Amino acid sequence: MGGVRLEAITWERLAELLADRLTGLDPADGGAWLRVGFDGAPAARPGDLAERVAEVLRVRGRPSLVVGTEGFLRPASLRLEYGRRDAESYFDGWFDTGALWREVFGPLDSGGSGRILPDLWDPATDRATRSSYVQLPPGGILLVHGPLLLRHWFPFDLTVHVLLSPGALRRRTSEADHWTLPAFERYESETDPAGTADVLVRADDPRHPAWGG
């Protein structure tokens, strides 16, 4: 964890502090929108923290949009080409990063339209969601959450990694999804998300998180 000192905190207070930090942050590209990544394995529930921060921002009158990468899975014919439990495919080929760049990040480039597609593919039906585009006004904040986020060079202005120790990750991942664990081991080894993220949140005990950054 790069020597980061972690302090106990509540989820509510953490959301407030992250919203404070975002309020004082300017987009790195000089554009009109901030882009924030909430990285973590599904068992770490990074989307819950993203939603908490969005709610704080809403109360403060700051527009935001939460986007989960599970809405940008590739079709099953591509995702499951090597079987339903192939960790290498999960690591490299489950998420449609091209669509995320095109439909989520591209519109928020400096001079962009701010018009974002919140999701593209429904894995339950294996069909396009046909969702409507959402207009994020200037000054708005994009909150993207999902696993393995920090290996794709997405243009985040702030990154948050929700960390689970290997033991906690195994305990909190359903047995049916234990086949994904080698992908997270590889991610830890190759990307070092705990050392790379701007903010680190340890959530081994979901009732008592700790944070630093």
C-alpha positions as CSV (number, residue, x, y, z in Angstrom):
1,M,0.0,0.0,0.0
2,G,3.0,2.3,-0.4
3,G,3.1,3.2,3.2
4,V,-0.3,5.0,3.1
5,R,-1.5,5.6,6.7
6,L,-5.2,4.5,6.9
7,E,-7.6,6.0,9.4
8,A,-10.9,4.6,10.6
9,I,-14.0,6.4,9.2
10,T,-17.7,5.9,8.5
11,W,-19.0,5.5,4.9
12,E,-21.1,8.6,5.4
13,R,-18.1,10.7,6.5
14,L,-16.0,9.3,3.7
15,A,-18.5,10.3,1.1
16,E,-18.6,13.8,2.5
17,L,-14.8,14.1,2.5
18,L,-14.6,12.8,-1.1
19,A,-17.3,15.3,-2.2
20,D,-15.2,18.1,-0.4
21,R,-12.2,17.0,-2.4
22,L,-14.0,17.0,-5.7
23,T,-15.5,20.4,-5.0
24,G,-12.0,21.8,-4.9
25,L,-10.6,19.9,-7.9
26,D,-10.3,21.2,-11.5
27,P,-10.3,18.9,-14.5
28,A,-6.7,18.0,-15.5
29,D,-7.5,18.6,-19.2
30,G,-8.9,22.1,-18.5
31,G,-12.4,20.9,-19.6
32,A,-15.8,21.3,-18.0
33,W,-16.2,18.0,-16.3
34,L,-14.5,16.0,-13.6
35,R,-14.1,12.2,-14.0
36,V,-13.7,10.0,-11.0
37,G,-13.0,6.3,-10.9
38,F,-14.1,4.0,-8.1
39,D,-12.1,0.8,-8.5
40,G,-12.6,-2.5,-6.8
41,A,-13.7,-6.1,-7.1
42,P,-17.4,-6.7,-7.1
43,A,-17.2,-8.0,-3.6
44,A,-15.7,-4.7,-2.4
45,R,-18.9,-2.9,-3.8
46,P,-17.2,0.3,-5.1
47,G,-20.5,1.3,-6.7
48,D,-22.0,1.7,-3.3
49,L,-19.4,4.4,-2.5
50,A,-19.9,6.1,-5.8
51,E,-23.6,6.3,-5.1
52,R,-23.0,7.7,-1.7
53,V,-20.8,10.4,-3.1
54,A,-23.3,11.2,-5.8
55,E,-26.0,11.7,-3.2
56,V,-23.8,14.1,-1.2
57,L,-23.1,16.0,-4.4
58,R,-26.8,16.1,-5.2
59,V,-27.7,17.6,-1.8
60,R,-25.0,20.2,-2.5
61,G,-26.5,21.1,-5.9
62,R,-23.6,19.6,-7.9
63,P,-24.7,17.5,-10.9
64,S,-23.2,14.1,-11.3
65,L,-23.7,10.8,-13.1
66,V,-22.9,7.3,-11.8
67,V,-21.8,4.8,-14.5
68,G,-21.0,1.2,-13.8
69,T,-18.8,-0.8,-16.1
70,E,-21.1,-3.8,-15.8
71,G,-23.3,-1.9,-18.2
72,F,-20.5,-2.1,-20.8
73,L,-19.9,-5.8,-20.9
74,R,-19.1,-7.3,-24.3
75,P,-21.7,-9.7,-25.8
76,A,-21.6,-13.3,-24.3
77,S,-20.4,-14.7,-27.7
78,L,-17.2,-12.7,-27.2
79,R,-17.0,-12.6,-23.4
80,L,-17.4,-16.3,-23.0
81,E,-15.5,-17.4,-26.1
82,Y,-13.1,-19.5,-23.9
83,G,-15.8,-20.7,-21.4
84,R,-17.7,-19.2,-18.6
85,R,-14.9,-19.4,-16.0
86,D,-11.8,-18.3,-17.8
87,A,-9.9,-15.8,-15.6
88,E,-7.7,-14.5,-18.5
89,S,-10.8,-13.6,-20.5
90,Y,-12.3,-11.8,-17.5
91,F,-9.1,-9.9,-17.1
92,D,-8.6,-8.9,-20.7
93,G,-11.9,-9.3,-22.6
94,W,-15.1,-8.9,-20.6
95,F,-15.5,-5.2,-20.6
96,D,-16.0,-3.1,-23.8
97,T,-13.4,-0.5,-23.1
98,G,-13.7,0.9,-26.6
99,A,-17.4,1.7,-25.9
100,L,-16.5,3.3,-22.6
101,W,-14.0,5.6,-24.3
102,R,-16.4,6.4,-27.1
103,E,-19.7,6.8,-25.1
104,V,-18.6,7.9,-21.6
105,F,-15.1,9.5,-21.6
106,G,-14.9,11.0,-25.1
107,P,-18.0,13.2,-24.6
108,L,-16.3,14.7,-21.6
109,D,-13.1,15.7,-23.3
110,S,-12.3,19.4,-23.4
111,G,-14.8,20.8,-25.9
112,G,-16.9,17.7,-25.8
113,S,-20.7,17.5,-25.8
114,G,-21.3,16.2,-22.3
115,R,-23.7,13.7,-23.8
116,I,-23.1,10.3,-22.1
117,L,-24.6,6.8,-22.7
118,P,-25.0,5.4,-19.2
119,D,-25.0,1.8,-20.3
120,L,-24.8,-0.2,-23.5
121,W,-25.3,-3.9,-22.8
122,D,-27.6,-5.9,-20.5
123,P,-25.8,-9.2,-19.5
124,A,-29.0,-10.8,-18.3
125,T,-30.7,-10.6,-21.7
126,D,-27.4,-10.4,-23.7
127,R,-29.0,-7.5,-25.7
128,A,-28.4,-3.8,-26.1
129,T,-30.1,-1.8,-23.3
130,R,-31.2,0.9,-25.7
131,S,-30.9,3.5,-22.9
132,S,-31.2,7.1,-23.7
133,Y,-28.2,9.5,-23.6
134,V,-27.8,11.6,-20.5
135,Q,-26.6,15.2,-20.7
136,L,-24.1,16.0,-18.0
137,P,-24.0,19.8,-17.7
138,P,-20.7,21.7,-17.5
139,G,-19.4,21.5,-13.9
140,G,-20.9,18.0,-13.6
141,I,-19.0,15.0,-12.2
142,L,-18.7,11.6,-13.8
143,L,-18.4,8.8,-11.2
144,V,-17.4,5.5,-12.9
145,H,-17.2,2.3,-10.8
146,G,-16.1,-1.2,-11.6
147,P,-13.3,-3.8,-11.3
148,L,-9.8,-3.6,-12.9
149,L,-10.4,0.1,-13.8
150,L,-6.9,1.4,-13.2
151,R,-5.2,-0.8,-15.9
152,H,-7.0,0.9,-18.9
153,W,-5.5,4.5,-18.7
154,F,-8.9,6.0,-18.5
155,P,-8.6,9.8,-18.0
156,F,-9.6,10.1,-14.4
157,D,-9.0,13.2,-12.4
158,L,-9.3,11.3,-9.1
159,T,-9.1,7.6,-8.5
160,V,-10.4,5.6,-5.4
161,H,-9.5,2.0,-4.9
162,V,-11.7,0.0,-2.5
163,L,-9.3,-2.6,-1.2
164,L,-10.0,-6.1,0.2
165,S,-7.2,-8.3,1.5
166,P,-6.9,-11.6,-0.3
167,G,-8.6,-13.4,2.5
168,A,-11.5,-10.9,2.7
169,L,-11.8,-11.0,-1.1
170,R,-12.2,-14.8,-1.1
171,R,-14.6,-14.7,1.8
172,R,-16.8,-12.0,0.3
173,T,-16.8,-13.4,-3.2
174,S,-19.5,-15.9,-3.9
175,E,-18.2,-19.4,-4.4
176,A,-19.6,-19.4,-7.9
177,D,-17.3,-16.5,-8.8
178,H,-14.1,-17.8,-7.2
179,W,-12.8,-18.4,-10.7
180,T,-12.3,-14.6,-11.0
181,L,-9.8,-14.5,-8.1
182,P,-6.7,-15.2,-10.2
183,A,-7.6,-12.1,-12.3
184,F,-7.5,-9.9,-9.2
185,E,-4.2,-11.5,-8.2
186,R,-2.8,-10.6,-11.6
187,Y,-4.3,-7.1,-11.3
188,E,-2.6,-6.6,-7.9
189,S,0.7,-7.8,-9.3
190,E,0.7,-5.9,-12.6
191,T,-1.1,-2.7,-11.7
192,D,-0.7,-2.2,-7.9
193,P,-4.1,-0.5,-7.6
194,A,-3.6,0.2,-3.8
195,G,-0.4,2.1,-4.6
196,T,-1.6,3.7,-7.8
197,A,-5.0,5.2,-6.6
198,D,-5.2,8.7,-5.3
199,V,-7.4,7.5,-2.4
200,L,-7.3,4.1,-0.8
201,V,-10.2,2.6,1.2
202,R,-9.8,-0.6,3.1
203,A,-13.1,-2.5,3.4
204,D,-12.3,-5.9,4.9
205,D,-14.9,-5.2,7.5
206,P,-17.7,-3.4,5.6
207,R,-19.0,-2.0,8.8
208,H,-15.7,-0.3,9.7
209,P,-13.8,1.1,6.6
210,A,-10.5,2.9,6.8
211,W,-9.1,5.3,4.3
212,G,-6.0,7.3,3.3
213,G,-4.8,9.5,0.5
